[in-house]
Amino acid sequence: MRNATLDAARAAGIALMILDHVAVVYEWPPIVRDITRLAMPLFMVTSGYLFTGKLGKRYWDVWTTAAMTWPMVVILELALVHVLIVYALVLPLLRASPGALLTLACVGLLQTYNWPIPWNGYQPGYLLAFLVLGQFARQAGIQIQHRDWPQWLTWPGRYPLTAYGVHLVALVGLTQMPWKPG
């Protein structure tokens, strides 16, 4: 049975991510980005928690979405698909033992601070650390209380790849408009 609270948390992460990307494209004030940058940690911790150790259809959907959205990201000049690729590369590592997960999180943080990769976005080490944190919580037996949430609030959390792909298409369309809001 799905946990609607976790779906709502992932949906909040997706919504913040969309706002973050719009904030970049339309050069909104830095205070907006200070808030929207919570998107990736929220989404990755929740995704790490939800990962059951199986690389099923959704795993291959990540690769498909990355391939299909690559042209749109080139137009926007944002490192949006890189996150999908890192996510797909890291996901199989989450099947490790708690000790190995702790080591992976440390390696991720070491990469972030000692060997940063020049791209516009979160470092791969942060993605690894946040995914590991979620999986570590799952393996530690931390329970997330299920609450009933309206379906419209949980839908993006149940179908994050669809929300991600649709928002990229919309963002490319908005950047091609002759006017700029704000």
C-alpha positions, 0 to 999 in steps of 0.5 A: 500500500502506498504511503500518501505522506511520502507521495505528498513529500515527493510532490512537494519536492517536485513542486519546489524543483519546478519553482526553482527552475522557473526562478533560474530562467526568469532570474527571480530574487535570490531569496526565492532560490534559497527556499526552492533549493530545498527541493532536491534534498526533500525529493532525494531523501524521500526517494531513497527511503522509498527505494526497496532494492529492486531495479524495476520498470521505474529505474529504466523509466529514469534513463528513458526520461533522461534521454528524451529530455536531453534536447530540452535541457540543452536549450535551457542551458541548465544541468537538469538531466545530469541529476537524472543520470546521477540518480540512475547511476547511484540507485543500485548502490542503495542496496548496500548494508548500513555500513556501506551506505555510511561509507557511500555518504562520506564518499559523496560528501568528499566529492562535493567538497574536494572534487567538485564538478563544474555544472550548474546544480547540486553536486553528485555527492549531495545526491548520493548523500541524500539518497543514502540518508533516505535509505539509511532511515528505511533500513533503520526501521523509521516509520513515516505515518500515513495520512490521507492527502488529496489526490491532487497533492500526491499525484506528482509524488506518485509520478515524478518522472511525468511531472519532471518531463512535462515541466521541462517541455513547459519551461522550454515553451515559456523561454520561447515566449516574446515576453518575460513575466515579472 
